[in-house]
Amino acid sequence: MNADILWLVRLGLDQGLFSREHCLVVRTAVGEDAGIGDFAQRLIDDGYVEDVDTLEKVAGLAMAKAQKGPPADDPFVGSGTEAPFVAKPVPGGETKKNLATGPAPKFSFDTIGMLDDASLASAFRGLLRQTADYGASDLHLSTNSRPFVRKNRQLAFLSDYVLTAEDALRLNTVLLSEGQRKIFLERKDYDFALALGGADRYRVNLLFHKSGAAGSYRMVPDKVRTLGDLGYAEHLETLKKLLSYHNGLILITGPVGSGKTTTLAAMVAYLNETRTDHIITVEDPIEVVQAAKGCNVTQREIGEHTKSFASALKGALREDPDIIVIGELRDLETIEMAITASETGHLVIGTMHTSDAATTLNRVLDVFPPGQLMQIRASVAESLRGVVCQRLLPDVKGGITLACEILINNTAVQNLIREGKSQGLRNTMETGVREGMCLMDNVIFRLWQEQKISTDTALTNITNRTLRARII
Protein backbone atom coordinates (compact mmCIF):
# COMPACT_ATOMS: atom_id res chain seq x y z
CA MET A 1 0.00 0.00 0.00
CA ASN A 2 1.17 3.55 -0.61
CA ALA A 3 2.37 5.84 2.18
CA ASP A 4 -0.77 7.98 2.44
CA ILE A 5 -2.99 4.92 3.04
CA LEU A 6 -0.53 3.62 5.63
CA TRP A 7 -0.72 6.98 7.39
CA LEU A 8 -4.51 7.01 7.10
CA VAL A 9 -4.69 3.62 8.81
CA ARG A 10 -2.09 4.61 11.40
CA LEU A 11 -3.86 7.84 12.37
CA GLY A 12 -7.34 6.32 12.14
CA LEU A 13 -6.40 3.53 14.54
CA ASP A 14 -4.93 6.06 16.95
CA GLN A 15 -8.13 8.10 16.82
CA GLY A 16 -10.36 5.03 17.22
CA LEU A 17 -12.16 5.60 13.89
CA PHE A 18 -12.04 1.93 12.88
CA SER A 19 -10.39 -1.35 13.74
CA ARG A 20 -7.40 -3.03 12.11
CA GLU A 21 -9.68 -5.90 11.09
CA HIS A 22 -11.83 -3.45 9.13
CA CYS A 23 -8.76 -2.11 7.32
CA LEU A 24 -7.59 -5.57 6.39
CA VAL A 25 -11.00 -6.33 4.85
CA VAL A 26 -10.94 -3.08 2.87
CA ARG A 27 -7.35 -3.69 1.76
CA THR A 28 -8.36 -7.04 0.29
CA ALA A 29 -11.38 -5.49 -1.43
CA VAL A 30 -9.67 -2.47 -3.05
CA GLY A 31 -6.30 -4.09 -3.81
CA GLU A 32 -2.71 -3.02 -3.17
CA ASP A 33 -2.66 -0.27 -5.80
CA ALA A 34 -5.73 1.65 -4.58
CA GLY A 35 -5.56 5.35 -3.79
CA ILE A 36 -6.38 6.92 -0.44
CA GLY A 37 -9.72 8.22 -1.77
CA ASP A 38 -10.87 4.73 -2.78
CA PHE A 39 -9.70 3.28 0.51
CA ALA A 40 -11.49 5.93 2.59
CA GLN A 41 -14.68 5.66 0.52
CA ARG A 42 -14.76 1.89 0.97
CA LEU A 43 -14.49 2.35 4.76
CA ILE A 44 -17.58 4.56 4.57
CA ASP A 45 -19.53 2.39 2.11
CA ASP A 46 -18.99 -0.76 4.18
CA GLY A 47 -20.26 1.00 7.30
CA TYR A 48 -16.96 0.88 9.17
CA VAL A 49 -16.81 4.67 9.63
CA GLU A 50 -19.74 6.93 10.54
CA ASP A 51 -17.78 10.07 11.46
CA VAL A 52 -17.07 11.11 7.88
CA ASP A 53 -15.89 14.62 8.78
CA THR A 54 -13.15 13.31 11.05
CA LEU A 55 -12.15 10.73 8.44
CA GLU A 56 -11.72 13.51 5.87
CA LYS A 57 -9.52 15.52 8.22
CA VAL A 58 -7.44 12.45 9.05
CA ALA A 59 -7.06 11.70 5.34
CA GLY A 60 -5.79 15.24 4.71
CA LEU A 61 -3.28 14.90 7.53
CA ALA A 62 -2.24 11.47 6.23
CA MET A 63 -1.42 12.90 2.79
CA ALA A 64 0.65 15.66 4.39
CA LYS A 65 2.61 13.18 6.49
CA ALA A 66 3.08 10.82 3.52
CA GLN A 67 5.19 13.45 1.76
CA LYS A 68 7.95 12.67 4.27
CA GLY A 69 7.59 8.91 3.89
CA PRO A 70 5.55 6.06 5.41
CA PRO A 71 5.08 5.59 9.17
CA ALA A 72 7.82 3.77 11.08
CA ASP A 73 5.70 0.64 11.56
CA ASP A 74 3.20 -1.12 9.32
CA PRO A 75 -0.25 -0.31 10.80
CA PHE A 76 -1.75 -3.38 9.12
CA VAL A 77 0.45 -5.60 11.29
CA GLY A 78 -0.53 -5.82 14.97
CA SER A 79 1.99 -5.17 17.71
CA GLY A 80 1.73 -5.34 21.47
CA THR A 81 1.63 -1.59 21.76
CA GLU A 82 -1.14 -0.75 19.32
CA ALA A 83 -4.20 1.15 20.47
CA PRO A 84 -7.36 -0.92 20.71
CA PHE A 85 -10.32 -0.21 18.49
CA VAL A 86 -12.70 2.02 20.44
CA ALA A 87 -15.90 0.05 20.19
CA LYS A 88 -19.15 1.94 19.99
CA PRO A 89 -20.90 2.00 23.39
CA VAL A 90 -23.49 -0.66 24.02
CA PRO A 91 -27.04 0.57 24.63
CA GLY A 92 -27.00 3.06 27.48
CA GLY A 93 -23.45 4.12 26.69
CA GLU A 94 -21.81 1.41 28.79
CA THR A 95 -18.32 0.21 28.00
CA LYS A 96 -16.58 -2.88 29.31
CA LYS A 97 -14.14 -1.04 31.54
CA ASN A 98 -14.02 -3.89 34.02
CA LEU A 99 -12.34 -6.20 31.50
CA ALA A 100 -9.08 -4.17 31.47
CA THR A 101 -7.64 -6.33 28.69
CA GLY A 102 -6.87 -3.72 26.04
CA PRO A 103 -3.36 -2.69 25.03
CA ALA A 104 -1.87 0.63 26.08
CA PRO A 105 -3.83 3.68 24.83
CA LYS A 106 -2.38 5.48 21.85
CA PHE A 107 -3.37 8.91 20.60
CA SER A 108 -1.84 11.24 18.01
CA PHE A 109 -1.29 14.22 20.30
CA ASP A 110 0.64 16.05 17.57
CA THR A 111 -2.60 16.31 15.54
CA ILE A 112 -4.55 18.27 18.17
CA GLY A 113 -4.01 21.60 16.42
CA MET A 114 -5.28 20.20 13.11
CA LEU A 115 -8.65 18.97 14.42
CA ASP A 116 -11.74 21.08 14.95
CA ASP A 117 -13.56 20.93 18.30
CA ALA A 118 -16.05 18.25 17.23
CA SER A 119 -13.34 15.93 15.90
CA LEU A 120 -11.11 16.53 18.92
CA ALA A 121 -14.01 15.82 21.29
CA SER A 122 -14.72 12.55 19.50
CA ALA A 123 -11.07 11.53 19.59
CA PHE A 124 -10.73 12.47 23.27
CA ARG A 125 -13.74 10.35 24.18
CA GLY A 126 -11.99 7.47 22.44
CA LEU A 127 -8.81 8.10 24.45
CA LEU A 128 -10.75 8.02 27.73
CA ARG A 129 -12.38 4.73 26.79
CA GLN A 130 -9.08 3.23 25.70
CA THR A 131 -7.55 4.25 29.03
CA ALA A 132 -10.38 2.58 30.91
CA ASP A 133 -10.16 -0.58 28.77
CA TYR A 134 -6.43 -0.69 29.46
CA GLY A 135 -7.15 -0.94 33.19
CA ALA A 136 -5.46 2.34 34.15
CA SER A 137 -6.87 4.24 37.11
CA ASP A 138 -5.96 7.77 35.96
CA LEU A 139 -5.16 9.80 32.84
CA HIS A 140 -3.09 13.01 33.16
CA LEU A 141 -2.88 15.78 30.56
CA SER A 142 -0.73 18.74 31.60
CA THR A 143 0.95 21.69 29.88
CA ASN A 144 4.68 21.20 29.16
CA SER A 145 4.42 17.50 30.09
CA ARG A 146 4.07 14.24 28.24
CA PRO A 147 0.61 12.66 28.64
CA PHE A 148 0.69 9.70 31.02
CA VAL A 149 -1.54 7.18 32.78
CA ARG A 150 -1.34 5.42 36.13
CA LYS A 151 -1.90 1.67 36.24
CA ASN A 152 -1.36 -0.47 39.34
CA ARG A 153 0.16 2.59 41.03
CA GLN A 154 2.84 2.87 38.31
CA LEU A 155 3.14 5.69 35.75
CA ALA A 156 3.39 5.08 32.00
CA PHE A 157 3.82 7.74 29.30
CA LEU A 158 1.48 7.57 26.32
CA SER A 159 3.64 9.63 23.97
CA ASP A 160 6.91 11.51 23.71
CA TYR A 161 4.95 14.54 22.54
CA VAL A 162 5.01 17.40 25.06
CA LEU A 163 1.66 19.18 25.28
CA THR A 164 1.76 22.91 24.62
CA ALA A 165 -0.36 25.33 26.66
CA GLU A 166 -2.85 25.53 23.79
CA ASP A 167 -2.97 21.72 23.39
CA ALA A 168 -3.60 21.16 27.10
CA LEU A 169 -6.29 23.83 27.35
CA ARG A 170 -8.16 22.54 24.28
CA LEU A 171 -8.01 18.91 25.38
CA ASN A 172 -9.10 19.61 28.94
CA THR A 173 -11.99 21.88 27.96
CA VAL A 174 -13.24 20.33 24.72
CA LEU A 175 -15.82 18.16 26.55
CA LEU A 176 -17.06 20.98 28.80
CA SER A 177 -20.32 22.81 28.33
CA GLU A 178 -20.19 26.59 28.05
CA GLY A 179 -21.24 26.91 31.68
CA GLN A 180 -18.58 24.48 32.87
CA ARG A 181 -15.89 26.18 30.81
CA LYS A 182 -16.81 29.54 32.30
CA ILE A 183 -16.62 28.15 35.84
CA PHE A 184 -13.19 26.61 35.17
CA LEU A 185 -11.72 29.72 33.61
CA GLU A 186 -13.01 31.87 36.48
CA ARG A 187 -12.10 29.62 39.40
CA LYS A 188 -8.93 28.12 37.87
CA ASP A 189 -9.94 24.87 39.62
CA TYR A 190 -12.86 22.61 38.78
CA ASP A 191 -14.01 19.20 40.04
CA PHE A 192 -16.82 17.39 38.28
CA ALA A 193 -18.05 14.00 37.12
CA LEU A 194 -17.86 13.43 33.36
CA ALA A 195 -20.51 11.08 32.02
CA LEU A 196 -20.10 9.94 28.42
CA GLY A 197 -23.23 7.86 28.70
CA GLY A 198 -24.70 5.23 31.00
CA ALA A 199 -22.01 3.81 33.27
CA ASP A 200 -19.19 5.40 31.26
CA ARG A 201 -18.10 7.88 33.95
CA TYR A 202 -14.92 9.69 35.00
CA ARG A 203 -14.03 11.89 37.96
CA VAL A 204 -12.26 14.97 36.63
CA ASN A 205 -10.09 17.62 38.26
CA LEU A 206 -9.03 20.58 36.12
CA LEU A 207 -6.54 23.24 37.21
CA PHE A 208 -4.08 25.85 36.08
CA HIS A 209 -0.40 25.77 37.09
CA LYS A 210 2.61 27.93 36.24
CA SER A 211 2.76 26.66 32.65
CA GLY A 212 -0.90 26.36 31.78
CA ALA A 213 -3.90 24.05 32.10
CA ALA A 214 -3.86 20.47 33.36
CA GLY A 215 -6.41 17.74 33.93
CA SER A 216 -6.58 14.50 35.91
CA TYR A 217 -9.17 11.91 34.88
CA ARG A 218 -10.01 9.11 37.33
CA MET A 219 -11.66 6.08 35.75
CA VAL A 220 -14.89 5.16 37.56
CA PRO A 221 -15.60 1.39 37.32
CA ASP A 222 -18.74 0.59 35.38
CA LYS A 223 -19.72 -2.07 37.92
CA VAL A 224 -19.72 -1.82 41.71
CA ARG A 225 -17.43 -4.52 43.04
CA THR A 226 -18.34 -6.43 46.19
CA LEU A 227 -16.35 -6.10 49.40
CA GLY A 228 -15.07 -9.63 48.90
CA ASP A 229 -13.82 -8.80 45.41
CA LEU A 230 -11.97 -5.76 46.77
CA GLY A 231 -9.84 -7.92 49.08
CA TYR A 232 -11.95 -8.00 52.25
CA ALA A 233 -12.88 -11.68 51.95
CA GLU A 234 -11.20 -12.58 55.27
CA HIS A 235 -12.88 -9.66 57.03
CA LEU A 236 -16.28 -9.90 55.37
CA GLU A 237 -18.18 -10.96 58.48
CA THR A 238 -16.63 -8.12 60.47
CA LEU A 239 -17.66 -5.54 57.88
CA LYS A 240 -21.16 -7.02 57.58
CA LYS A 241 -21.56 -6.71 61.34
CA LEU A 242 -20.50 -3.04 61.20
CA LEU A 243 -23.01 -2.42 58.43
CA SER A 244 -25.81 -4.15 60.35
CA TYR A 245 -26.06 -1.31 62.89
CA HIS A 246 -28.84 1.22 62.55
CA ASN A 247 -26.92 4.05 64.16
CA GLY A 248 -23.34 5.06 64.86
CA LEU A 249 -20.29 6.22 62.92
CA ILE A 250 -18.14 4.14 60.55
CA LEU A 251 -14.96 5.70 59.14
CA ILE A 252 -13.24 4.50 55.94
CA THR A 253 -9.71 5.91 55.78
CA GLY A 254 -6.51 5.70 53.79
CA PRO A 255 -4.11 7.82 51.75
CA VAL A 256 -5.04 9.37 48.40
CA GLY A 257 -5.53 6.69 45.76
CA SER A 258 -6.08 3.86 48.24
CA GLY A 259 -9.55 2.97 46.96
CA LYS A 260 -11.69 4.56 49.68
CA THR A 261 -14.37 5.66 47.21
CA THR A 262 -14.55 2.15 45.74
CA THR A 263 -14.93 0.62 49.21
CA LEU A 264 -17.57 3.19 50.12
CA ALA A 265 -19.50 2.38 46.94
CA ALA A 266 -19.30 -1.35 47.73
CA MET A 267 -20.69 -0.71 51.23
CA VAL A 268 -23.57 1.38 49.86
CA ALA A 269 -24.31 -1.37 47.31
CA TYR A 270 -24.34 -3.99 50.09
CA LEU A 271 -26.71 -1.88 52.22
CA ASN A 272 -28.86 -1.22 49.14
CA GLU A 273 -29.27 -4.95 48.55
CA THR A 274 -29.72 -6.14 52.16
CA ARG A 275 -31.82 -3.40 53.77
CA THR A 276 -34.98 -1.38 53.09
CA ASP A 277 -33.87 2.07 54.22
CA HIS A 278 -33.44 5.61 52.91
CA ILE A 279 -29.79 6.29 52.03
CA ILE A 280 -28.59 9.85 51.45
CA THR A 281 -25.10 10.29 50.01
CA VAL A 282 -23.20 13.57 49.83
CA GLU A 283 -20.32 13.42 47.33
CA ASP A 284 -17.85 15.71 45.56
CA PRO A 285 -18.55 14.76 42.82
CA ILE A 286 -20.92 11.79 42.40
CA GLU A 287 -18.77 9.00 40.98
CA VAL A 288 -20.62 5.69 41.23
CA VAL A 289 -24.32 5.95 40.48
CA GLN A 290 -26.34 3.69 42.80
CA ALA A 291 -29.69 2.57 41.41
CA ALA A 292 -32.38 2.01 44.04
CA LYS A 293 -32.83 -1.67 44.96
CA GLY A 294 -33.99 -2.54 48.46
CA CYS A 295 -33.25 1.01 49.58
CA ASN A 296 -34.18 4.39 48.21
CA VAL A 297 -30.86 6.10 47.38
CA THR A 298 -30.65 9.91 47.19
CA GLN A 299 -27.29 11.08 45.83
CA ARG A 300 -26.30 14.75 46.16
CA GLU A 301 -23.28 16.48 44.65
CA ILE A 302 -21.40 19.40 46.18
CA GLY A 303 -21.79 22.49 43.99
CA GLU A 304 -24.50 20.97 41.81
CA HIS A 305 -27.10 20.09 44.46
CA THR A 306 -25.80 21.68 47.67
CA LYS A 307 -23.23 24.26 48.74
CA SER A 308 -21.11 22.15 51.11
CA PHE A 309 -20.90 18.89 53.05
CA ALA A 310 -21.96 20.71 56.21
CA SER A 311 -25.04 22.32 54.65
CA ALA A 312 -26.04 18.99 53.06
CA LEU A 313 -25.74 17.25 56.45
CA LYS A 314 -27.90 19.89 58.12
CA GLY A 315 -30.53 19.32 55.47
CA ALA A 316 -30.19 15.54 55.65
CA LEU A 317 -31.34 15.47 59.26
CA ARG A 318 -34.71 16.85 58.06
CA GLU A 319 -34.98 14.49 55.08
CA ASP A 320 -35.86 11.32 56.98
CA PRO A 321 -32.67 9.32 56.24
CA ASP A 322 -31.70 6.03 57.84
CA ILE A 323 -28.15 6.01 56.46
CA ILE A 324 -26.01 9.05 55.63
CA VAL A 325 -22.89 8.60 53.50
CA ILE A 326 -20.37 11.44 53.45
CA GLY A 327 -17.77 11.56 50.68
CA GLU A 328 -15.17 13.25 52.89
CA LEU A 329 -14.97 14.47 56.49
CA ARG A 330 -12.72 17.44 55.94
CA ASP A 331 -13.55 20.20 58.44
CA LEU A 332 -14.85 20.89 61.96
CA GLU A 333 -18.44 21.62 60.98
CA THR A 334 -18.79 18.48 58.83
CA ILE A 335 -17.23 16.21 61.47
CA GLU A 336 -19.41 17.73 64.21
CA MET A 337 -22.55 17.23 62.13
CA ALA A 338 -21.56 13.63 61.35
CA ILE A 339 -21.10 12.85 65.05
CA THR A 340 -24.43 14.52 65.88
CA ALA A 341 -26.22 12.54 63.16
CA SER A 342 -24.71 9.27 64.39
CA GLU A 343 -25.96 10.04 67.91
CA THR A 344 -29.50 10.81 66.79
CA GLY A 345 -30.34 7.41 65.34
CA HIS A 346 -28.61 7.41 61.93
CA LEU A 347 -25.88 5.18 60.57
CA VAL A 348 -23.20 7.54 59.23
CA ILE A 349 -20.38 6.37 56.97
CA GLY A 350 -17.61 8.76 55.96
CA THR A 351 -14.06 8.83 54.61
CA MET A 352 -10.90 10.55 55.83
CA HIS A 353 -7.32 10.82 54.57
CA THR A 354 -5.53 9.09 57.45
CA SER A 355 -3.15 6.13 57.57
CA ASP A 356 -4.24 4.14 60.66
CA ALA A 357 -6.91 3.93 63.37
CA ALA A 358 -5.00 5.92 66.00
CA THR A 359 -4.28 8.76 63.57
CA THR A 360 -7.92 8.75 62.49
CA LEU A 361 -9.21 9.23 66.03
CA ASN A 362 -6.64 11.95 66.69
CA ARG A 363 -7.71 13.74 63.48
CA VAL A 364 -11.39 13.57 64.47
CA LEU A 365 -10.75 14.91 67.97
CA ASP A 366 -8.02 17.46 67.22
CA VAL A 367 -10.24 19.62 64.99
CA PHE A 368 -12.30 20.63 68.03
CA PRO A 369 -11.29 23.48 70.35
CA PRO A 370 -9.87 22.44 73.77
CA GLY A 371 -13.06 23.46 75.58
CA GLN A 372 -15.09 20.84 73.69
CA LEU A 373 -12.67 17.93 73.92
CA MET A 374 -14.20 16.20 76.95
CA GLN A 375 -17.66 16.33 75.44
CA ILE A 376 -16.51 15.20 71.99
CA ARG A 377 -14.45 12.32 73.38
CA ALA A 378 -17.52 11.07 75.20
CA SER A 379 -19.65 11.46 72.06
CA VAL A 380 -17.16 9.64 69.81
CA ALA A 381 -16.66 6.89 72.39
CA GLU A 382 -20.40 6.23 72.35
CA SER A 383 -21.17 6.73 68.65
CA LEU A 384 -18.15 5.16 66.91
CA ARG A 385 -18.80 1.70 65.48
CA GLY A 386 -15.49 1.10 63.75
CA VAL A 387 -12.61 2.37 61.65
CA VAL A 388 -11.48 0.66 58.44
CA CYS A 389 -8.08 1.82 57.14
CA GLN A 390 -6.83 0.56 53.81
CA ARG A 391 -3.80 0.73 51.59
CA LEU A 392 -3.11 -0.58 48.06
CA LEU A 393 0.28 -2.28 47.66
CA PRO A 394 2.04 -3.54 44.51
CA ASP A 395 1.99 -7.33 44.38
CA VAL A 396 4.57 -9.68 42.92
CA LYS A 397 2.45 -10.30 39.79
CA GLY A 398 2.47 -6.67 38.73
CA GLY A 399 -0.97 -5.85 40.08
CA ILE A 400 -2.10 -4.44 43.41
CA THR A 401 -3.34 -6.03 46.63
CA LEU A 402 -5.26 -4.64 49.57
CA ALA A 403 -3.84 -4.29 53.08
CA CYS A 404 -6.19 -3.13 55.83
CA GLU A 405 -6.50 -2.23 59.50
CA ILE A 406 -9.81 -2.62 61.31
CA LEU A 407 -10.76 -1.15 64.68
CA ILE A 408 -13.96 -2.28 66.37
CA ASN A 409 -15.25 -0.05 69.14
CA ASN A 410 -15.52 -2.20 72.29
CA THR A 411 -15.44 -1.29 75.99
CA ALA A 412 -11.64 -1.08 76.09
CA VAL A 413 -11.53 1.20 73.03
CA GLN A 414 -14.27 3.39 74.47
CA ASN A 415 -12.25 3.92 77.65
CA LEU A 416 -9.13 4.85 75.66
CA ILE A 417 -11.08 7.39 73.61
CA ARG A 418 -12.66 8.98 76.68
CA GLU A 419 -9.27 9.27 78.37
CA GLY A 420 -7.48 10.48 75.23
CA LYS A 421 -4.99 7.58 75.29
CA SER A 422 -4.85 6.71 71.61
CA GLN A 423 -1.33 5.30 72.05
CA GLY A 424 -2.90 2.32 73.79
CA LEU A 425 -5.02 1.36 70.78
CA ARG A 426 -2.35 -0.88 69.26
CA ASN A 427 -2.26 -3.26 72.23
CA THR A 428 -6.05 -3.29 72.43
CA MET A 429 -6.33 -4.13 68.74
CA GLU A 430 -3.78 -6.93 69.02
CA THR A 431 -5.88 -8.55 71.73
CA GLY A 432 -9.12 -7.92 69.83
CA VAL A 433 -8.50 -10.30 66.93
CA ARG A 434 -11.48 -12.45 67.92
CA GLU A 435 -13.74 -9.45 67.54
CA GLY A 436 -12.49 -8.90 64.00
CA MET A 437 -9.75 -6.35 64.63
CA CYS A 438 -6.45 -6.38 62.78
CA LEU A 439 -3.35 -4.19 62.54
CA MET A 440 -1.96 -2.91 59.26
CA ASP A 441 1.58 -4.12 60.06
CA ASN A 442 0.38 -7.65 60.83
CA VAL A 443 -1.70 -7.82 57.64
CA ILE A 444 1.22 -6.64 55.50
CA PHE A 445 3.55 -9.13 57.21
CA ARG A 446 1.12 -11.95 56.43
CA LEU A 447 0.96 -10.83 52.78
CA TRP A 448 4.76 -11.06 52.70
CA GLN A 449 4.70 -14.53 54.28
CA GLU A 450 2.22 -15.65 51.64
CA GLN A 451 4.60 -14.26 48.98
CA LYS A 452 1.96 -11.89 47.64
CA ILE A 453 4.18 -8.82 48.03
CA SER A 454 7.94 -8.34 47.75
CA THR A 455 10.36 -7.90 50.63
CA ASP A 456 11.00 -4.30 49.61
CA THR A 457 7.28 -3.53 49.63
CA ALA A 458 6.87 -5.12 53.05
CA LEU A 459 9.81 -3.22 54.55
CA THR A 460 8.61 0.05 53.08
CA ASN A 461 5.15 -0.28 54.64
CA ILE A 462 5.81 -1.98 58.00
CA THR A 463 6.76 0.23 60.95
CA ASN A 464 6.88 -2.42 63.68
CA ARG A 465 10.55 -3.09 64.48
CA THR A 466 9.97 -6.69 65.55
CA LEU A 467 8.24 -7.58 62.28
CA ARG A 468 10.85 -5.76 60.22
CA ALA A 469 13.59 -7.75 61.98
CA ARG A 470 11.83 -11.01 61.10
CA ILE A 471 11.79 -9.99 57.43
CA ILE A 472 15.39 -8.86 57.28
Sequence and secondary structure as in RCSB ss.txt:
>XXXX:A:sequence
MNADILWLVRLGLDQGLFSREHCLVVRTAVGEDAGIGDFAQRLIDDGYVEDVDTLEKVAGLAMAKAQKGPPADDP
FVGSGTEAPFVAKPVPGGETKKNLATGPAPKFSFDTIGMLDDASLASAFRGLLRQTADYGASDLHLSTNSRPFVR
KNRQLAFLSDYVLTAEDALRLNTVLLSEGQRKIFLERKDYDFALALGGADRYRVNLLFHKSGAAGSYRMVPDKVR
TLGDLGYAEHLETLKKLLSYHNGLILITGPVGSGKTTTLAAMVAYLNETRTDHIITVEDPIEVVQAAKGCNVTQR
EIGEHTKSFASALKGALREDPDIIVIGELRDLETIEMAITASETGHLVIGTMHTSDAATTLNRVLDVFPPGQLMQ
IRASVAESLRGVVCQRLLPDVKGGITLACEILINNTAVQNLIREGKSQGLRNTMETGVREGMCLMDNVIFRLWQE
QKISTDTALTNITNRTLRARII
>XXXX:A:secstr
  HHHHHHHHHHHHHTSS HHHHHHHHHHH TT  HHHHHHHHHHTTS   HHHHHHHHHHHHHHHTT   SS T
TS  TT        BTTTB  TTT  S      GGGGGGS HHHHHHHHHHHHHHHHHHT SEEEEETTS  EEE
ETTEEEES S    HHHHHHHHHTT  HHHHHHHHHHSEEEEEEEEETTEEEEEEEEE SSSEEEEEEEE SS  
 HIIIIIGGGHHHHHHHTT SSEEEEEE STTSSHHHHHHHHHHHHHHH   EEEEEESS  S    SSSEEEEE
EBTTTBS HHHHHHHHTTS  SEEEES   SHHHHHHHHHHHHTT EEEEEE  SSHHHHHHHHHHTS GGGHHH
HHHHHHHHEEEEEEEEEEE TTSSEEEEEEEEE  HHHHHHHHHT GGGHHHHHHTTGGGT B HHHHHHHHHHT
TSS HHHHHHH   HHHHHHH 
